[in-house]
């Protein structure tokens, strides 16, 4: 997906132990801006803050959506409120996740990890 001129929501998924997640979100926002997109929102899903979560960190909340159901609803609301053209996920997404998330978010779900570099 070409992001030049697009309004995007950035979605991050991070371990609770990862203290620099805000800097990673800032870096992603800067990359989107460099590609000509306008960042209109950010959503962060943190995992592994509790003892039970730490043991499950390697697993997504959902194999269908990566995120928890509540976080998907929050992202969908933000995409709708901002009229986002796309939701850009920091982690890689499977084809199935992209398809399911696109339907749930009301705009294309794409992965920054799989996106071609800026020219």
N, C-alpha and C positions, 0 to 999 in steps of 0.2 A: 504494500500500500504506500503510495506517495503521501508524505505528510506535509509537503510544502503548502502553506496556507491553511492547514487543517487546525481545528481546535481539538486538543487532546486532553484526556485525563490520564495521569500516570498512576499505575497501580504497582505497589511493591509488596513482596512477601519475604519476611525476614525472621531469622531466629531471634528469640528473646535475648540471647547472649550477644547479638550483633549490636554493638553500641553506636556504630557509625552509620546507621540506616538513614538518618536525615541527610548526611553528606552524600550518600549513594542516590537518594531521591533528587538532591540538588544537581548532581552530575547528570542524571538522566534528563532532568528538566533542561539543563544547559545543552545537552545533545539534541533534544527535540527542537529547541530554539535555533540551534545551528542549522538544523535541517529545514528550517522555515516554518515550523509549527508554532502554535501558541498554546501554552500550557494553561488550561482553564480550571484544573483541579488536581488533587492528589488524594490517594487512598493508600493506607498502609495496613497490612495484615501482619501482626507479629505472632509468633508461635514459639512455644518452648519456655514461656515465662514460669509456668508451674512445673513441679516435678514430673507430673504425668505428661505434660506437653514436651518436655525436654526429650523424653524417651521416644516420642512420636515425630520429632522435628523432621526427620528424613522423609516422612510421608506427607503428602498434601492433606489438607482438611478434607478434600473431596477429589476423587480421581476425575470427576466430571468438570469441576470448576476451579480446582486448586485452592480456592478460598472457602471460608465458612459461608453458610447460607446467608447469615446476617450481613456479612461484609459484601457479598454479591449484591444484596438488596441496597446497601448503602452506596455502592458504586453505581448501580443502575439509576438510583435517584439523582446522584451527582451528574451523571451523563445526561440525564433528561433535563435537569435544571440549567445546565450550562450549554445545552444543545451541542454536545461534543460530537465530533466527526469520528472519533475512535477512542478506544481505551488501550493504552500502551502499557503492557505488563513488563516489568523488569526481568522476571524469570522466564525461561523457555516455556512455551505452551505446546501441548500436543495438538494435532489436527482436531481431535474430538473436543478438547478443551476450547479451542478457538471457535468451533462451531456452536457449542453449547453456550459459551459466554456471549457470543455475538447475539444470539437469540434472547438471552436474559438481560443484556445491557442495552439493547436497542441500537447499538452501533457496533462496527467491527472491533473485535478484540484481536490485537496483534501483540507480538512479543518483540521487545527491544533486542533481546538476545538473538533473535532470528532475522532481524531487519538488516537490509544491506547498509553498508556504511555511507555516510554523507559524502557527496562528491567533493 
